Amino acid sequence: MKMYYYADAKQALRSMTDQLGALISAIGEPYFNLAVSGGGTAKKMFSLWADEYRSLIDWKRVRFYWVDERCVSPKDDESNYKHAKDLFFDPLKISTEQIFRIHGESKPYEESERYSEVVRDHVPPVEKYPRFHSIILGAGDDGHTASIFPDNLSLLTAKDNYAVSHHPLSGQARITMTGPQILCRCPIFVPIFGEHKKWIIEGLVKGGEKTTYIPVQYIVRAAEDATIFTDIAI
Ligand SMILES: O=C1O[C@H](COP(=O)(O)O)[C@@H](O)[C@H](O)[C@H]1O
């Protein structure tokens, strides 16, 4: 695990995006398969990409997939896809052919199967799982990553690429990438911002017993190539 500290979230996201841009330029393949997350951190990231990275990255080569989605309509303010669309895809006129969204409006179990297949069809595998060129994760206030919450750690080792989960408080259904699919041997970027997430950064730095890991800690420690970008000094 690598961890880089910055004075604020914007500087951290710039550094992360510079690294992403370098990866996109470096691959000798026509498409760059990128899986993105949702939530407040992703909103900041998409705004920054639209404001500052419009012409700095060859976005035409990027295919966008999702790490997780809330089971709501794509027009709902809770939709992870909607944030990306409003803040980034629409302003940059990203072609719909590059966008592989999770259908939050469909029946959750059917959709997790359909989307697993979409990813298997488009993202070439390494061993058993499709290997994205990069995955951008987030870390929720409770230590969840993707939509793998601390009350459902079995998703960290579930066999399917994507599965259904539920938010522990609201019960909202989600579709989430599972642990083995996240750990598919690609570079993983994890932006984590705000003092309220200091306990997560502390946990990542200190380590501890595997049995007490929260989801984001489990993933970051198990990943071959995970980089944290943070504004949280410890
Ligand atoms: O629910 C979600 O939350 C996490 C973290 O979001 P943030 O608002 O704390 O930045 C996010 O990674 C995930 O994709 C999203 O569905």
Ligand as a Chemical Component Dictionary entry (heavy atoms), coordinates in Angstrom:
data_LIG
# 
_chem_comp.id                   LIG 
_chem_comp.type                 NON-POLYMER 
_chem_comp.pdbx_formal_charge   0 
_chem_comp.three_letter_code    LIG 
# 
loop_
_chem_comp_atom.comp_id 
_chem_comp_atom.atom_id 
_chem_comp_atom.alt_atom_id 
_chem_comp_atom.type_symbol 
_chem_comp_atom.charge 
_chem_comp_atom.model_Cartn_x 
_chem_comp_atom.model_Cartn_y 
_chem_comp_atom.model_Cartn_z 
_chem_comp_atom.pdbx_ordinal 
LIG O1 O1 O 0 -22.309 4.758 -0.790 1  
LIG C1 C1 C 0 -21.228 4.988 -1.268 2  
LIG O2 O2 O 0 -20.261 5.491 -0.475 3  
LIG C2 C2 C 0 -18.869 5.321 -0.726 4  
LIG C3 C3 C 0 -18.147 6.488 -0.054 5  
LIG O3 O3 O 0 -18.775 7.699 -0.378 6  
LIG P1 P1 P 0 -18.398 9.126 0.240  7  
LIG O4 O4 O 0 -19.675 9.931 0.107  8  
LIG O5 O5 O 0 -18.018 8.928 1.679  9  
LIG O6 O6 O 0 -17.294 9.659 -0.598 10 
LIG C4 C4 C 0 -18.567 5.209 -2.213 11 
LIG O7 O7 O 0 -17.255 4.777 -2.402 12 
LIG C5 C5 C 0 -19.557 4.252 -2.885 13 
LIG O8 O8 O 0 -19.287 4.123 -4.266 14 
LIG C6 C6 C 0 -20.950 4.797 -2.716 15 
LIG O9 O9 O 0 -21.932 4.011 -3.349 16 
# 
loop_
_chem_comp_bond.comp_id 
_chem_comp_bond.atom_id_1 
_chem_comp_bond.atom_id_2 
_chem_comp_bond.value_order 
_chem_comp_bond.pdbx_ordinal 
LIG O1 C1 DOUB 1  
LIG C1 O2 SING 2  
LIG C1 C6 SING 3  
LIG O2 C2 SING 4  
LIG C2 C3 SING 5  
LIG C2 C4 SING 6  
LIG C3 O3 SING 7  
LIG O3 P1 SING 8  
LIG P1 O4 DOUB 9  
LIG P1 O5 SING 10 
LIG P1 O6 SING 11 
LIG C4 O7 SING 12 
LIG C4 C5 SING 13 
LIG C5 O8 SING 14 
LIG C5 C6 SING 15 
LIG C6 O9 SING 16 
# 
